[in-house]
Amino acid sequence: MSPVNEQEEQTFEGCYGEQVTYSELSTFLNDAFDATRDAEDENSDERFATCIWGHSGIGKTAIVKQHCNKPVTWRGKQYPGYKVIDVPLAQFEEMGDLHGMPSRYVKVVKNGDRPKEERWVPEEVLQGYLSDNWKIVYEAGSQMRYAAPDWVPTEEGPTILLLDDWNRASVRIIKGVMQLLQNYGMVSWKLPPGCNIILTANPDEQDYLVTSLDAAILTRQRHITLMHDAKEWSVWAQAQKLDPRLISFVLQYPEMMIGPERTNPRTLAECGRAIRRIQDISSKEAQKRFMMMTAALLDEQTVSTLMVFMERDVEMIIEPEAILRGDDGIAPHIKKLMHRDEQRVDVLGVICDRLFAYIAQPDVKRDAKSIENFQKFITMKEIPEDMRHNLCLRIARATTDGIQEWILHNEVLTKLILDVV
């Protein structure tokens, strides 16, 4: 087994549930939210929290928040999306952070022109009531009640209580959360209808400062593991306008998305923002700046591979905009890649993945000339049939409105569409 495969195998050790990609996670979340809604409609207490496992920086929190931005219908009413309440459990130190602060309540009564009124009020505001002619009912004694923390949702409707990096919390807090997972509330407060609990966690049994979880806790949740996926990440990276050279690098070396220490999708994204300022690295000074910026964020092995890629392969990648413009040098370049002694199918694969990531953006214009140039490119005889098929498959299954227009009204592609739809 190669070192790369060993690294991928170890990545998910200490995770639970099915290993899924970003788009598959969204499908799973929809099913989980529907299950919670069904339990509420049936007045059942069997509402299960959902825990998303994965490597640090892989985008667990971001994908939940992105998913929850979509419109949702709850009990016949339309909402612009789920309200997300982000709760950093790892910062909690005392159970009061979960239960709320205790307060002593006393019973007061007021007689007057109107019918007698009785209330239980906290001692902190008692003096104000006494000044307004209320009287203490001493025989009622007193009660100790909790004021719920300000992060606890109180309104009904589609809501996500996001317990981020929850297995980084202390054992005391994790034990306290068990009741929340089982009862969707604490002894002092309850979550309103429409609220879903989502947890994120880093893998156990690896080099993470996390608290190990036993079966009593694990069986109070449904579990899913988020995998890193270079192709899906490239679509997101294109939307974020990260440096195209960095996106191409990740597509060329998907096994390096997760490094032994610092390299992960989060640090790669920050690197993609940083190196946009250093477009020309032909000079030694620019190369030094580029090296310092990448080394500040990524593992040494990642930086070394990136520098080799910048020197050897990056100039072979045709930008998607050039393909849609129909630049003259595209066809000769593709022929050169595929007619050499060592065919660069890998480079051609990166070009196609970059092209999909670009046209998958909702703001890309689909004018007749661009569509013509796109179809002219992917029907070139130098494009391997399986690569052309996979690209059409992704387009046919994509959810971006109107993206299928790129492959319509073409005899060669029509057959592919019929095969993949």
TORZABA-216467 format. One record per residue: residue in three letters; x, y, z of N, C-alpha, C, O in turn. Coordinates in steps of 0.02 Angstrom, whole numbers, plus 50000, padded with zeros to 5 digits. Example, Ala and Ser with C-alpha at 12.3 -4.5 7.8 and 13.67 -1.06 7.14 Angstrom:
REM TORZABA-216467
ALA506604971650390506154977550390506604983550390507124983450423
SER506424988850354506844994750357506455000250394506705005750402
This chain:
REM TORZABA-216467
MET500424994050000500005000050000500445006250000500945006550036
SER500255011149960500655017249955500565021550016500055020950050
PRO501055026050031500985030550088500355034850084500045036350134
VAL500175036750022499575040950014498955037250037498545040050073
ASN498895030850017498315026950037498295025850112497755025850142
GLU498885024850142498905024050214498665030350249498315030050299
GLN498865036050223498655042450253497895043350248497575045450296
GLU497605041550188496895042250180496515037650227495995039450254
GLU496795031450238496465026650280496465029050353495975028050388
GLN496995032150374497045034450443496625040750455496455042350512
THR496475044350402496115050650410495455049750447495265054150486
PHE495105044150435494435043250463494425038550523493895036550546
GLU495005036850549495035032850609494755036850668494955042650678
GLY494305033850706494005037450762493405041550742493165045550782
CYS493155040650681492535043850658491985038650656492115032650661
TYR491365040950650490795036450651490305038150595490275043850572
GLY489925033050573489435034150522489725033450452490325032350443
GLU489285034050403489485033550332489945039350313489855044950336
GLN490435037950271490875043050245490565046150183490425042550134
VAL490455052650184490085055950129490465062150106490905064650141
THR490275064450046490545070650018490095076450040489595075550074
TYR490285082450018489925088450038489195088250015488745089650054
SER489075086449952488395086349926487985080849959487385081749972
GLU488295075149974487945069750008487765071650079487245069450105
LEU488175075750111488015078050179487385082250179486975081650224
SER487285086550128486685090550124486065086250119485555087650151
THR486105080850080485545076150075485395072950142484815072250161
PHE485925070950177485845067850243485525072750293485085070750331
LEU485735079050292485455083950337484705084850324484315085550370
ASN484515085050260483805085650244483405079850275482875081050304
ASP483665073750269483315067950298483295068350374482785066650404
ALA483845070750404483855071350477483355076450502483005075250551
PHE483315082150467482835087350487482115084850478481675086450518
ASP481995081050424481325078350413481135073450469480565073250490
ALA481625069550492481495064850546481305068450610480855066350647
THR481655073950624481495077950683480795080950677480405081050725
ARG480635083350618479965086350606479415081050615478895082550644
ASP479535074950591479045069650598478935067950672478375066850694
ALA479485067650710479425066150782479015071550817478615069950861
GLU479115077850799478725083250830477995082750811477555083850854
ASP477845081250748477155080750726476785075050761476185075350772
GLU477165069850779476865064050813476905064750889476755060050926
ASN477115070750913477195071950985477645066751018477535064751075
SER478155064750981478625059751007479235063251036479435068651014
ASP479515060051087480135062651118480755060051083481315061651103
GLU480665055951032481245052750999481545057350947481555055850887
ARG481795063050969482165067550925482905066350935483165066750991
PHE483255064850880483965063050884484395068850859484245071950808
ALA484925070050896485425074850873485855071650818485875065550813
THR486185075750778486615073350724487325075850735487435081850745
CYS487805071250733488505073050743488885072050677488865066750647
ILE489235077350655489635077150594490365076650614490645081150645
TRP490675071050596491385069850611491815071750552491585071650494
GLY492435073550565492895074950511493515078450535493555080850592
HIS493995078850491494635082050505494535089450517494065092450490
SER494975092450556494935099650568495025103450503495435101650461
GLY494635108750494494705113050436494385110350374494465113250320
ILE494015104750379493745101650319493105105150295492885104050239
GLY492795109150339492215112950319491565110550349491025111750321
LYS491595107050406490985104350436490495109850455489905109550438
THR490755114850490490315120450512490075124450453489495126450450
ALA490525125750405490345129850347489795126650306489335130150283
ILE489825120050296489325116750255488655116650289488135117050255
VAL488645116250355488005116550391487685123450382487095124050367
LYS488085128650391487815135450385487615136950314487105140350302
GLN488005134450266487825135550196487175131950179486745134650144
HIS487105125850203486495121950191485885125350221485345125250192
CYS485975128350279485405131250315485205138050287484715140950310
ASN485565140550238485365146850206484805145950155484515150850132
LYS484655139650138484155138350086483445138950115483335137450174
PRO482965141250075482275141850098481995135150123482175129850097
VAL481565135550173481295129450203480565130650222480375136250240
THR480165125450217479465125750237479385121950303479595116250308
TRP479075125150351478965122050416478245123450438478045129150447
ARG477875117950446477175118350466476775123150422476385127250446
GLY476885122450357476505126250309476725133450297476415136950258
LYS477245135550331477485142450325478185142550294478605138350310
GLN478295147350249478945148050216479425152150259479245157350286
TYR480045149750263480585153250298481175154050251481285149750208
PRO481555159550257482135160550212482695155450225483145154750183
GLY482675152050281483185147150298483145145550372482715148150408
TYR483595141150394483625139550465484005144950503484505147550478
LYS483775146650561484145151050605484675146850640484515142050674
VAL485305148650633485865144850660486125148250723486325154150721
ILE486135144550778486405147150841487035143150856487005137250872
ASP487605146550850488255143350858488465143550931488575148850959
VAL488535137650962488705137151033489395134051041489465128151027
PRO489905137851062490585135251069490665131451135490905134251184
LEU490475125251136490495121351199491185120951229491265120651290
ALA491705120951186492385120251212492575126151258493055125651296
GLN492205131651253492355137451296491975137151362492105141251406
PHE491515132451370491135131951431491565128751486491915123851473
GLU491525131551545491925128951601491495126351658491705121851695
GLU490885129051666490455127151721489775124851695489575126751640
MET489425120651734488765118351714488275124151709487765123651675
GLY488425129551744487985135451739487955138251669487465141451650
ASP488495136951629488485139251560487965135451519487735137951467
LEU487775129451542487255125551509486575126751541486085128151506
HIS486545126051607485905126751641485645133851643485045135051640
GLY486095138651648485915145551662486065147151735486265142751773
MET485965153351753486115155551821485515154451868484955156151850
PRO485635151751928485085150651974484875157252007485275161852016
SER484245157652024483975163552058483405161352104483015156952086
ARG483355164452163482815162852210482195167052194482245173152186
TYR481625163652189480995167052174480545166952236480525162052273
VAL480185172352245479685172852299479015174752269478975177752215
LYS478495172952304477815174452281477585181052309477645182352368
VAL477305185352265477045191852286476325192452263476115189252215
VAL475955196752297475255197752282475105205152285475425208952322
LYS474615207252246474425214352245473665214852245473325211952202
ASN473405218552295472685219852300472545226952278472935231552294
GLY472005227952244471835234652222471145234752191470725230552205
ASP471045239652147470395240252114470275234252068469705232052060
ARG470805231752038470735226051993470755219552033470925219652092
PRO470585213752002470635207352038471335206152064471825208652035
LYS471395202352117472035201052148472515197652099472325193052062
GLU473135200052098473655197252055474185193852097474365196252151
GLU474425188152072474965184452105475515182852054475375181151997
ARG476125183452076476695182052032477265179052073477345180352133
TRP477675175152038478315173052066478855177452033478905177651972
VAL479245180852074479735185552047480415184052078480455181852136
PRO480965185352042481635184352069481785189452123481565195152120
GLU482175187352172482345191952227482705198152202482665203452234
GLU483055197652145483435203352120482985209352104483205215052107
VAL482345208152087481895213552069481335214452121480865218152110
LEU481405210952177480875211152227480745218152254480165219952263
GLN481265222052266481185228652295480745233052251480345237052276
GLY480805232352186480395236352141479655234652148479235239052146
TYR479495228252158478805226252167478535228952233477965231452237
LEU478945228452287478725230952352478595238452349478135240952381
SER478995242052311478885249252305478245250852267477975256352273
ASP477985245952230477375246952191476775243652226476285241952195
ASN476835242952293476285240552335476135233052328475595230852346
TRP476605229252302476535221952304476755219552373477165222852406
LYS476485213752397476665211052462476895203852454476655200152412
ILE477375201952496477655195152494477165190252526476895191752579
VAL477055184652494476655179152523477145174452558477395169652528
TYR477275175752621477795172052657477635164652664478085160452661
GLU476975162952672476795155952682476935151652619476945145552624
ALA477025154952560477175151252499477905149052495478085145052452
GLY478325151652539479025149852539479375152952479479185158152454
SER479895149552457480275151952399480445146152352480405140352372
GLN480645147752291480835142752241481505144752209481645150652200
MET481905139652193482525140852156482405139252083482245133552066
ARG482475144252041482375143351969482995145551931483425149051958
TYR483045143251868483605145051826483385149751771482855149051741
ALA483805154751757483705158951699484095155851641484715155351645
ALA483755153851588484085150451532484625154951502484535161051499
PRO485185152051478485705156051445485415159751385484925157651355
ASP485725165351367485445169451314485495166151245485165168451198
TRP485895160851238485955157551173485395152451161485325149851106
VAL485005150851212484475145951204483905148851162483635154051179
PRO483725145551106483175148251065482505147751102482395142951140
THR482075152651092481435152751126480845152851078480275151351097
GLU480975154451014480425154950966480375148550924480875145550905
GLU479755146450910479645140750867479865142350795479855148150775
GLY480045137250759480245138250689480885134650674481225132450720
PRO481065133850610481665130150590482305133250618482485138850599
THR482625129750663483215132250698483725126650704483555120750708
ILE484355128550703484915123950714485295126150776485545131750778
LEU485335121750826485775122950883486425119350866486465113250871
LEU486935123150846487565120350821488085120250877488345125350897
LEU488215114250902488715113250955489375111650921489525105850906
ASP489775116650909490375116150867490955113250907491065114950965
ASP491335108650874491915105450906491745102950976492105104251024
TRP491195099550981490925098051048491345093151087491345093351149
ASN491715088551054492125083851093492785086951115493215083451142
ARG492865093451104493435097051134493245100051202493665102951236
ALA492605099451221492385101951286492645097251341492855091651327
SER492615099651402492835095551459492345089951472491765090251450
VAL492575084851508492145079051524491515081351561490975078651548
ARG491585086151606491005088451644490475091251599489875089851607
ILE490675095351550490185098351505489875093051460489275093251447
ILE490285088351435490015083151392489505078851429488995076951400
LYS489645077351492489145073651531488505077651539487955074751537
GLY488565084251547487975088351554487565088751490486955089451492
VAL487915088251433487565088651369487155082351355486705082451313
MET487315076851389486945070651378486195071551386485805068951346
GLN485985075251437485275076351447484985080551390484415079351369
LEU485365085351365485135089451309485025085151247484535086151211
LEU485485080451234485415076151176484825071451182484485069951133
GLN484685069151243484145064351253483465067651256482975065051229
ASN483415073351289482765076551302482655082951263482125086051269
TYR483145084851221483095091251185482945096951233482555101451219
GLY483285096751290483215101951340483585100051402483835094351408
MET483635104651449483945103451513483405103651566482825104851551
VAL483595102451629483095102551682482795109551690482245110251717
SER483155114651667482935121551676482615124651615482305129951620
TRP482675121451556482375124251495482295118851441482605113551445
LYS481865120251392481735115651337481825119251271481695125251265
LEU482055115451220482095118251153481405118551121481015113951129
PRO481245123851086480585124551056480505120050995481005117650968
PRO479895118750973479785114850912480135117950852480175124150846
GLY480385113750808480735116150749481485116450757481845117750709
CYS481725115350819482445115850832482785109150822482545103950845
ASN483345109150786483755103150775484435104150808484715109650806
ILE484705098850836485375099150866485875096050818485805090250798
ILE486375099950798486925097550757487575098450796487705103850823
LEU487975093150799488625093450832489165092250779489055088650731
THR489745095250789490325093550748490875091050795490935093250852
ALA491275086350769491785083250811492395081450769492325079750710
ASN492975081750800493595079450768493695072150785493455069650835
PRO494065068550742494155061350753494465059750820494935063050842
ASP494195054650853494495051950913495065047250891495095045350833
GLU495495045450937496045040650924496555043450875496935039550845
GLN496595049950866497115052950825497435058550866497315059250926
ASP497855062550833498235067650869497815073950879498005079350855
TYR497255073250913496825078950929496715079351004496685074251038
LEU496675085451029496525086451100495775086051111495435091151121
VAL495515079951109494795078951115494655074251173495095070851198
THR494025074251194493795069851247493475063751216493025064251175
SER493715057851236493435051651210492705050851233492535052751289
LEU492295048151189491585047351203491415039951211491655035751173
ASP490995038351260490805031351269490145029951234489835034351205
ALA489935023551238489335021451202488715024951226488255026151186
ALA488685026751290488085030151316487975036851282487405038951272
ILE488525040151264488465046551230488365045551154487945048751123
LEU488765040951126488735039851054488045037551031487825039250976
THR487705033551072487055030951052486485035851062485905034151051
ARG486645041951083486135047151087486155051751025485845057151025
GLN486525049650974486595053850914486595049350852486745043350856
ARG486415052350796486555049150731487215052050706487365057950719
HIS487605048050670488285050150653488395049950577488105045850541
ILE488825054350554489035054650484489735057450482489915061750523
THR490145055250434490835057550428490915061250362490775058550309
LEU491155067350366491255071450306491965070350279492455071250315
MET492005068350216492645067350183492855073650145492425077650125
HIS493495074450135493725079750091493665077350019493805071550004
ASP493445081749975493355080049904493605085849863493325091349865
ALA494135084749826494475090149789494015093249737494015099349729
LYS493625089149701493205091849648492645096249676492515101649650
GLU492325093949729491795098049759492095104249792491795109649789
TRP492675103449822493005109249853493185114449801493145120449815
SER493375112249741493575117049689492985121449667493085127249649
VAL492375118749669491785122849652491695128349704491565134049687
TRP491775126449768491725131349821492305136449816492195142449823
ALA492905134049803493485138449798493405143449740493615149149746
GLN493115141249685492995145749629492505151249649492595157049631
ALA491995149349687491505154349710491835159449757491635165249759
GLN492335157149795492685161649841493235165649807493565169649839
LYS493335164449742493835167949703494545166849731494945171549734
LEU494685160649751495355158949772495825158849712495595158449655
ASP496465159149724496955159249670496865152949627496885147349653
PRO496765153849561496655147949518497235143049517497135137149505
ARG497845145449529498415140949531498365136149589498545130249584
LEU498115138649646498025134449705497465129449693497525123649714
ILE496925131549660496375126849645496625121349599496465115449610
SER497015123049549497295118049504497755113249541497755107249528
PHE498155115849587498605111649626498215106449667498405100649668
VAL497675108649699497275103949739496965098549695496925092749715
LEU496735100449636496445095549590496975090749564496835084849552
GLN497585093149556498135088949532498365084149587498555078449572
TYR498355086349649498585082349706498045081949760498145084649814
PRO497485078749746496935078549796497135075049860496845076349913
GLU497625070449856497835066849916498185071349966498285069450023
MET498375077449945498735082049989498275087150022498515091850054
MET497615086350013497155090950046497205090550122497095095450157
ILE497375084650147497455083650219498175081650231498395076450209
GLY498535085850267499235084450283499305081950354498815081550391
PRO499915080250373500025077450440499905082450496499755080450552
GLU499975088950482499905093850536499465099750516498925100650544
ARG499695103950469499355110250458498955110650393498515114950386
THR499105106450346498755106950281498055103950287497975098150304
ASN497545107950273496855105650269496475110650226496745115850209
PRO495845109250209495485113950166495455121050192495445125750153
ARG495465122050258495435128750286496085132550272496075138250250
THR496655129250284497295132750273497435133450198497755138250176
LEU497195128550158497275129250086496875135250060497105138850016
ALA496275136150088495865141950066496205148450084496215153150044
GLU496495148950144496835155050163497445156150120497615161850102
CYS497795150750103498365151250057498145153849989498475157949958
GLY497565151449966497295153649902497115161049902497135164249849
ARG496935163749959496805170949963497455174949965497515180249936
ALA497945172150001498565175850011498985176349948499255181749934
ILE499045171049909499495171149852499195174649792499535175549741
ARG498565176749796498285180749741498685187149731498695189949676
ARG499015189549784499395195749781500075194749746500415199649731
ILE500265188549734500915187049705500805183149641500905177049639
GLN500615186549588500455183249525501075181249486501095175749458
ASP501575185449485502185184049447502725181849495502955185849536
ILE502945175649490503475173149535504105171549496504485167049514
SER504215175249443504815174049402505445176549435505985173949423
SER505385181649477505975184349511506105180649576505655177649605
LYS506735180849599506915177549662506545180749721506355177249767
GLU506455187249719506105190649773505385188249778505125186949832
ALA505045187749719504355185449719504305178149741503835176349776
GLN504785174049720504785167149741504865166449816504555162249848
LYS505285170749845505385170649917504745172649953504555169550003
ARG504415177849929503775179949959503255174349955502895172950003
PHE503235171149896502765165749885502905159949933502445157149963
MET503545158249940503745152849984503575154350057503315150050093
MET503715160450079503575162350148502825162050163502625159650216
MET502415164350116501695164550127501405157450130500985156050172
THR501635153050085501365146250086501625142350147501245138550177
ALA502265143350164502545139750222502225142050287502235138450336
ALA501955148150288501625150650348500975147050362500715147450418
LEU500715143450312500055140350319500055132850310499635129350340
LEU500505130150269500465123250248501055119150272501575121950292
ASP500985112550272501525108050291502105108650241502005110550183
GLU502685106850264503295107450222503235103350158503425105650104
GLN502965097150163502895092950104502405096050054502515095749994
THR501875099150079501385102350035501715108149998501615109049938
VAL502095112150034502425117950004502915115649950502945118549896
SER503305110449965503795108049916503445105649852503665107149797
THR502905101949860502535099449802502215105149764502205105149702
LEU501965110049800501665115949768502175119649726502025121849670
MET502775120549752503295124149716503495120349652503605123549600
VAL503535113749655503685109749595503125110649545503245111349485
PHE502505110549568501925111449524501955118249490501805118849431
MET502135123349528502175130149500502715130649446502635134349398
GLU503255127049455503805127349407503685123049345503905124749291
ARG503325117449354503305112449300502625112049265502605111449204
ASP502075112349303501425110649274500925116349268500475116049227
VAL501005121549308500465126549312500335129849245499765131649229
GLU500865130849204500775134149139500395129749089500175132149037
MET500325123349104499965118849059499205119449068498825117249025
ILE498995122349124498275122649139497955128449101498145134249110
ILE497485126949058497115132149021496545134649066496165130649094
GLU496495141049073495975143949115495285143149083495235143649021
PRO494765142049122494085141149094493855147049052493525146149001
GLU494035153149071493825159049033494095158748962493765160748915
ALA494715156248954495025155748887494645150748844494555151848784
ILE494425145248874494045140248837493385143148813493185142148755
LEU493035146748856492385149548837492455155248788492005156648749
ARG493035158648789493155163748738493335160748671493255164048619
GLY493575154548671493785151348609494465153648585494565154448525
ASP494935154848632495605157148613495925152448562495815146448564
ASP496325155248517496615151448461497085145848483497115140648451
GLY497445146848538497965142048555497725135948593498125131748613
ILE497075135348604496825129848646496905123048612497195118448641
ALA496645122448551496685116048516497405113548508497535107748523
PRO497875117748484498575115348479498865113248546499255108448549
HIS498675116748600498945115048666498685108148688499075104148714
ILE498045106848679497765100348698498085094748658498235089448685
LYS498185095848594498495090848551499215089448574499445083748574
LYS499555094748594500245093848618500265089748682500705085648692
LEU499775090948726499745087148789499635079748777499915075548812
MET499225078148727499015071148717499415067448665499355061348659
HIS499835070948626500225067748573500965067048591501365065148549
ARG501135068648652501825067848674501935060548696501455056748704
ASP502575058748707502735051848727502375050048791502095044548797
GLU502365054548839502005053448902501395058048903501445064048918
GLN500825055348886500215059348883500055062348951500095058949003
ARG499865068748951499705072049014498945072049025498615077249025
VAL498695066049034497985065249048497805068549114497255071149123
ASP498285068549161498165071649226498045079149219497595081949251
VAL498435082449177498355089649166497685091049132497335095749150
LEU497505086849084496865087749049496285086749098495775090149093
GLY496365082149144495855081149195495755087349239495195089149256
VAL496315090549257496275096649297495925102149257495515105949284
ILE496075102749192495755107749150495005106749149494625111549154
CYS494785100449142494065099049140493735100449207493175103049209
ASP494065098649262493785099949328493745107449342493255109849371
ARG494245111149321494225118449328493655121349286493325126049308
LEU493555118649227493025121049183492345119949215491915124349213
PHE492245114049245491605112749278491505117449338490965120249347
ALA492035118349378491975122749437491775129749416491435133249453
TYR492005131849358491855138549333491135139149309490775143749329
ILE490915134449266490235135049239489705133349291489115134749281
ALA489915130249347489425128649400489245134849441488795134449483
GLN489585140349430489435146449467488805149749438488755150449378
PRO488335151649480487695154249455487755160749417487305162549379
ASP488305164549426488365171049393488725170649326488835175849294
VAL488925164649303489265163949239488755164449183488255160849183
LYS488875168849134488405169849079488455164049029488995161849011
ARG487865161749008487835156348959487595159048892487045157448870
ASP488005163048859487825165648793487985160448740488355155648753
ALA487715161348681487775156448627488495155048608488675149348596
LYS488915160248606489605159448586489995155348638490395151048620
SER489875156748701490225152948754490025145648753490445141248760
ILE489375144248743489145137348740489445133848680489645128048685
GLU489485137348624489795134448564490525132648577490755127248558
ASN490895137148608491605135948622491685130348673492145126248667
PHE491245130048722491265124648771491175117848737491565113248749
GLN490665117348695490525110948662491075109148612491235103248604
LYS491355114148580491915112848535492505109948572492855105548547
PHE492615112348633493175109848673493065102648694493495098348683
ILE492495101248724492405094548754492265089148702492285083148718
THR492135091148640492045086048587492675084948547492665081248497
MET493235088148566493865086848533494035079448538493935076348590
LYS494305076548485494465069448485495015067748535495085062048555
GLU495405072848554495945071648603495685070748674496035068048717
ILE495075072948686494785072048753494575064748761494165062448722
PRO494855061148809494655054048818493905053448830493595057648862
GLU493615048048804492895047148807492645046848879492115049648895
ASP493015043548924492795043148994492805049949028492385051449070
MET493285054149009493325060849037492745065149013492445068949052
ARG492585064648949492025068348921491375065948954490935069948970
HIS491305059448962490715056548993490635058949065490085060849085
ASN491175058949103491135061049173490955068449179490585070449224
LEU491225072549134491065079649135490315080749121489985084649154
CYS490055077249070489345077849054488915075149111488375077749124
LEU489145069949144488775067049201488715072149257488185073049286
ARG489265075549272489245080649325488785086349307488415088849349
ILE488795088449243488365093849221487635091849225487205095649247
ALA487485085649202486795083349202486515082849272485915083749282
ARG486935081349321486695080349390486775086649433486545086649490
ALA487085091749407487205097749447486545101349462486065100749425
THR486535104949518485925108349540485915115749521485405119149533
THR486455118449493486455125449473485935126549418485915122849369
ASP485515131549427484975132849379485255134049309485695138249300
GLY484995130349260485175131449190485835128649168486025129649111
ILE486205125149212486875122949193486855117749137487335117049099
GLN486295114249130486245109149077486265112249007486365108648959
GLU486165118749001486185122048936486865121148902486915121448841
TRP487395120048942488065119348913488125113148869488555112948825
ILE487695108148879487775101948840487165100448796487115095048768
LEU486705105148789486115104048748486255105548674486725109048657
HIS485825102748631485835104048559486505102348526486755106048483
ASN486795096848547487415094448517487345086948508487215083248555
GLU487445084648446487315077648430487755072948471487515067848496
VAL488395074548477488855070248515488655070048588488655064748620
LEU488495075948615488345076348687487645073848703487525071548758
THR487185074248655486505071848667486505064548686486145062348730
LYS486925060648651486965053548667487225052548738486985048248775
LEU487725056548757487985056048825487455057848876487405054648928
ILE487055063048861486525065148907486035059548917485815058248973
LEU485845056148862485365050648867485645044948907485275041248939
ASP486315044248906486635038848943486665040249017486655035549057
VAL486715046749037486855048249106486255050649145486255050449207
VAL485725052949111485135055649147484695049849169484175050949200
